[in-house]
Amino acid sequence: MTHLAVTDHLLDELVSGSDAEGTTRLAVAAAIEHHDRTLLVETTGDDFGPVWQLPADLVLPGETLLQALARTVGLTTGLGVVDVTGYAGYHDRLAGGEVVRTFVFTVTADDPERICRWAVVGHRWTSDPVTACSVLGDAGGHPTTAAGPTGHLVGPTTLHQLSAALRASAKGLFCAEAAVELLVAQQSWLYRHDFVDRFIGRPTTSQGPAGRSGTASVDWAGASAALDAGRLPCSGAEDSLLRIASSLAEGTPVDLRDALTGLDTVNTGLVARAVCHAAGHRP
């Protein structure tokens, strides 16, 4: 699996994107790599048998992801983090009725073989590839890759790239441009994997006949149907702006009295600007 370089922008995007989705209980897991192998530590499973998994712990209040990662490695293995070499994705799981999102990072540690000289730390090394699901592990010593909630890799399509791809697809069509600008300005939908993965086609990478870069389109009708069926839980403002954008883009019916009532000044201004754009009135 391809791992992403860890940058300040990526770290900010991971936290803000999770917050936009309503996932505020965060954790980190460390894939400590050494000689093409990854360290697994022993924990106790529900049946009191050994479970082998990546060192992991919750992010404490006031901690950054990297601070939590260093603390987790130190407390779990006694090792120190030398470098954070990549981001392998995240894994969501339910705990106490809440969704816990665990971000998995690959790291190098100082003298990693030192753990082999400590009898108090149950551990083993595996050559299996690190995935977003590796945090859970299993009783056989191999990282989990299929069962349970899925893990996700945040791919190279950043919010900026996705916005640019949507704009490229709508370029020259006033109503489509207005819908895309409303979606981009509102932002929270583009942070949500349940929306992006299901209702936005993966941006193309080839150059079009006009020399455009990647383009991406929205399944507006599908998104509206998901709202109607309750499959896209969201705030009232998010619901209203997505319905209005869908109506601008494809003529999807929308009750403006319901959609506009309760919008704050900022969101009302976004809608007004989108309507003016669709009518061909540019600021």
N, C-alpha and C positions, 0 to 999 in steps of 0.2 A: 504494500500500500504506500502511496506517495504521502510524505509528511510535509507540512507547510513550515516555512521559516517563521520563527517567533519574533514578531515586531511589536512595538508599542501600539501601532494601529490595530493589529490583529487582536491583541489582548483587550483593548478597549471595545472592539467590535463584539468579541465573545461575551463580555459582561453586559454591554448595552443591548445586544440582541436577545440575550436570555431574559433581561428585565422587560423588554418590549413584549415578549411572549408570556410574561407573567411567571417565569421561573426564576425565583430569587434565592433558592437554596442551592448553593454551588459547592462543588468539591473538586479536588485535583487528584490525579494519579500519575505516578512516575514510572516510566519504562526505563530502568537503568541498564544501559547497554555496555557490553564488554566482550570483545573478541567475537562479534556477530551473535552474541547471545543476550538474552534479557532476563533480569532477575525477577523471580517470583518469591513471595513470602507466604508463610503458612498462617492461615487463620482458621477459626473454628466455624464449621458450617452449622446449619439448623439441626442436623442429626448428630452433632458433636464429633463428626469426622473431620479430617483435615481438608481444607480448601486452599488451593494455590492461586494467588492473584497478585496483581501489581500493588505496591504500596500506595495507599490512598487514604484521604481524610477530608473532612469538610473544611471549607474556607471560613475562617473565623471573622467576626465583625471587625472592620478596619484593616483587614489584610488584603493585599493584592494577590493575584493568582500565583505570581512567582514567589512571593513571600510564603504563601501557604505551601507551595511545592517544596521549598527548601526545608521548612519545618517538618513536613510529612516525611521526607527522606531521612532527616536527622533522627526523628523520634522512632521511626519504624525500623530503620536499618543501622543507625549509628554512623552512616556515611555522610559526607558533605557533597553538595552539588558543585561541580566544576563549571559545567556549561549546560544550558538548555538548548538542545540541538534541533528540536522540531515539535510540531503539533500534530497529533495523530487523530484527532476528532473528539467527539463527546458521546457519552452514554447517559440516557435518561432511565431512571428507575423510580418506583414508588416506595416511599418509606414513611410510615406513620401517616398515610393519607396525603403526603406531599410529594411532588416531583423533585427528585434530587438530580441535578445535572453535573456529571463528572467530566472534566476536561482532562484528556490524556496527553502528556508531554513526554518526549524522549529526552533523556539527560545522560550526561557522563558524570561519574563520581570519582572522588579521590580514593585511590587504592581500593577498588571495589572487591578485590579478593580477600580483603580484611574480614569481610563478613563470614568467609569460609572458616576462619579461625575462631569464630564465636559460637559456642555450642548453644547459647541462649536464643539464637535467632534461627527458627526453622526456615530454610530457604532451598531453592533449586534454580538452576539456570536452564532456560529453554531457547531453542533456536527457532521457535515458531514466530512468524511475523507479528508485529504489534498492530492491533486494530483498536478501534474505538470501544469495542466490546471487551477487550482484554482485562479491564478493571475488575470484572466479576470473577473470572477464573472458573475452575471446576475441580471436582475431586480427583480427576486423572492427571492434573498437572498441565493441561493445555488450555490456553486462553479460550473463553467462550466466543463463538463466532456466529451462532445462529439463534439459540434459544433466548426467550425473553425479549424485552424492549430492544429496539434496534439502536445501533450506534450510527453516528453520522460524521462524515468528514466535511468540514467547511472547505469547499473547493475554491478554485482561483477566481470564481465570480464574486467579487466584492460588491458591496452596495453601489459604489460608484460605477463599476462596470455594468452591473445589471441595469441601473438607471439609464446609462448611455445606450445600452442595447435596446431598451424599450423605446427610448426617444428615436433611435434610428429607424425602428420598425414603423413608428407612427408619422415620421417626417412628411410634411406636405399635406396631411389630412387634418384640418383644423379640429374637428371633433375628437379624433383619435389623439392628437397632441394634447388637447385639453384634458382628456381622461388620464393620460399618462402623467402629465404634470401634477394633476390632483393626487394621483397615487404616490408619486415620488415625494411631493411636498408633505403628505401625511406621514410617510415613512414607516410607520409601525408594521404595515402589511409586508413590506419588503424584507423585514427582519425575521418574519415568521416562516419556518420551514414547512409548516402544514399548508401555507398558502403558496409559497414559491414553488415547492416541489410538485404540487398538484395542479396549479393553474397558470404557471408561467413556463413556457417551453425553454429548454436549455439554449442559451445564446449560441448562435452559429459563430464559427471562427473564420470562415472564408470571406473574401472580399466580394461584394455584390457588383452588378454591372456598372453602378455609378461610383464604385470605389468606396462604398460604405464598409465600415468594420462590422463586427457582430451585431445581429439583430435578435430580438426576442419579442414574443407576443403574449398577451394575456387571454386566457379563456374566460372572458367576462361573463358569458351566460352560465358557465359551470360554477363560477364563484358566486353568482347571484343565487343559483339553485342551492348551493351549499349553505348560504345564509338562510334561505327559506326553510331548509331542512334542519337547521340548528347544528350543522356539522362544522361551522366556523365560529366558535364562541368568541365574542369580542365586546368592546364597549359600545355604547349607543352611537358615539361620534364616529368610531371606526366603521360601524355598520352603515351609517348614513353616507359617509364619504365614498365607501366602496360601491354602494348602490347608485349614487349620483354619477360616479365615474363610469360605471357599467352602462348607465343610460346614455351618457354622452358618447361613449364609444360605439355601442351597438343598438341603441334604441330600446334597451331593456326597460320595461315599465317601472316607474318609481312614483310613489306618493310623496310629492314635495312637502305637503303639510306635515307628514310624519317625519320625513327626512331632515327638514330644516329646523323643526321645533327642538329646542334644547342645545343647538350648536352654540359654542362660545364665539367670541368675536374673531379669534384667529381662524377657526375653521369656517366661519361664515365668509370671511374675507377670501379664503382659499376657493370656496365654491363660487363666489362672485367673479373672481379672476378667471376661473375655468370657464364660466359661462361666457364672459367677454371674449376669451380666446376662441371658443367654439364658434362665436358669431363673427369672427374675423377682426375683432377690435383689439389690437395689440397695445400694450401700455407704452 
